[in-house]
Amino acid sequence: MLTRYPEIEPYASGLLDVGDGNHVYWEASGNPAGKPALALHGGPGGGTTPGRRRSFDPQRYHFVQFDQRGCGRSTPSVSNPATTLAANTTAHLIADIEALREHLGIDRWLVWGGSWGCTLALAYAQRFPHRVSELVLVSVTMTRPADVHWLYHEAGRFFPDEWDRFRAGVPADQRDGNLIHAYDRLLNAQPDEDVRARAALDWCAWEDAVVSLEDGWAPNPRYADPAFRMTFARLCAHYFANAAWLDEGELLANAHRLAGIPGVLIHGRLDLGGPPDVPWLLARAWPDAELYLVGTGHAGGAEMTEQMMRALNRFATT
């Protein structure tokens, strides 16, 4: 069984000015002369984590990750209600990736994405295919309106009590409508601080519930932090209420732009928040992709880690 590498600290980090008053935190670890690789975190708003460095061979990879606009150590923080989201869209994040690549002097890199990071990775690779050597995507998302509706409405059939509480978190006259739009209004257009804080708490409680049936589940400790909750909930609602500023079916329709880029898609058959037909459809539209459906949920597990490590170790030498 393949396991992750030992813990490692970055050898370089910084804040990159990407315009619009935003500075994104980035860090690089591993071998500066190694194969460049970029990791795109989930959420939106999940931020970087030290453990992600352990997936990349530190002798063979020059590993880069960054906090997407408004989250983690990037500034200004979306946890502050005064921070506007006007310049926080998928197109802005793609531009930030390119700005970081140029800043680090990297020509092409392997791009890893997890959950929302898969959507961002696909959108980036379709816009700049000549900058991507391979794609490794786990818990694959494409953030189509139907996918978002499934996660915040239909998946409630598996968790009726928890979803009823999630639904009760919006005004009574909006509970039979689009809950994502209702939460977006509460989190991003509501002046009352207590109302926003309650909406962030309810949003994150639902996020936790959707993965609560998975092996080894424990409540996400990051949701105990009010600042993280607000950042995560604001960005998720903002992006999902706007279908990530992608046209309907855009990532599938443009999968032909990934021709020649080797890809590995790894997805849990027991992912209640993201059904496996999402990566299955993508693999059918992208002949260079390998699809592995594993016996885990969205948060992953040993089988998902095994397949991911196999892919990353294989691509380290190409």
Helices and strands as residue ranges (DSSP letters): E 12-19, E 22-30, E 35-40, G 50-55, E 61-66, H 90-104, E 109-114, H 116-127, G 129-131, E 132-138, H 145-152, G 154-157, H 160-168, G 172-174, H 179-188, H 193-210, G 221-224, H 226-241, G 243-245, H 250-253, G 255-258, E 263-268, H 277-285, E 289-294, H 302-315
